């Protein structure tokens, strides 16, 4: 089984999800993605220790969280 690229360690960034083997939090990478910075630029100018696949793993992590989120609607929807 392939090791996950995202790790949650209570001793690193207070348990915030980070890229495995680094102290780079997932949210920091996602902020760059949200700003429209290409993956290739993120790994060549911002986080030289990351790979394209690491950045893609951050996006996938966020997608997985949203997919797993439970939504509880109260009352009727108009």
C-alpha positions as CSV (number, residue, x, y, z in Angstrom):
1,X,0.0,0.0,0.0
2,X,1.3,3.4,-1.0
3,X,2.1,5.8,1.9
4,X,-0.3,8.7,2.1
5,X,1.2,12.1,1.0
6,X,-0.8,13.8,3.8
7,X,-0.2,13.2,7.4
8,X,-1.8,14.4,10.6
9,X,0.6,14.5,13.5
10,X,-0.3,16.2,16.8
11,X,3.3,17.2,17.1
12,X,3.4,19.1,13.8
13,X,1.4,22.3,13.3
14,X,-0.9,21.4,16.2
15,X,-2.2,18.4,14.2
16,X,-3.1,20.3,11.0
17,X,-2.8,18.1,7.9
18,X,0.7,18.5,6.4
19,X,2.6,17.0,3.4
20,X,4.3,13.8,4.6
21,X,8.0,14.4,5.4
22,X,7.6,18.2,5.7
23,X,6.1,20.8,8.0
24,X,4.2,22.3,5.1
25,X,0.5,22.5,5.9
26,X,-2.1,21.4,3.3
27,X,-4.0,24.7,3.8
28,X,-0.9,26.7,2.7
29,X,-0.7,24.8,-0.5
30,X,-4.4,25.1,-1.1
31,X,-4.2,28.9,-0.7
32,X,-1.7,29.0,-3.5
33,X,-4.0,26.8,-5.7
34,X,-7.0,29.0,-4.8
35,X,-4.9,32.0,-5.9
36,X,-4.6,30.5,-9.4
37,X,-0.9,29.6,-9.1
38,X,-0.1,26.7,-11.4
39,X,1.1,23.4,-9.7
40,X,4.4,23.7,-11.5
41,X,5.0,27.1,-10.1
42,X,4.1,26.1,-6.6
43,X,6.8,23.4,-6.6
44,X,9.4,25.5,-8.4
45,X,9.0,28.9,-6.7
46,X,7.2,28.4,-3.4
47,X,7.8,24.9,-2.0
48,X,10.9,23.3,-3.6
49,X,10.6,20.3,-1.4
50,X,7.2,19.4,-2.9
51,X,6.3,17.5,-6.1
52,X,3.4,18.1,-8.5
53,X,1.9,14.9,-7.0
54,X,2.1,16.5,-3.5
55,X,0.1,19.5,-4.6
56,X,-2.4,17.3,-6.3
57,X,-2.7,15.3,-3.1
58,X,-3.6,18.5,-1.2
59,X,-6.4,19.1,-3.6
60,X,-7.6,15.5,-3.4
61,X,-7.5,15.7,0.4
62,X,-9.8,18.7,0.3
63,X,-12.2,17.0,-2.1
64,X,-12.3,13.9,0.1
65,X,-13.2,16.0,3.1
66,X,-16.0,17.7,1.3
67,X,-17.3,14.3,-0.1
68,X,-17.3,12.8,3.4
69,X,-19.0,15.9,5.0
70,X,-22.5,15.2,6.3
71,X,-25.1,17.8,5.8
72,X,-28.1,17.9,8.1
73,X,-31.0,20.0,6.8
74,X,-33.5,21.3,9.3
75,X,-37.0,22.2,8.1
76,X,-38.4,22.4,4.6
77,X,-36.5,23.9,1.7
78,X,-38.4,26.5,-0.3
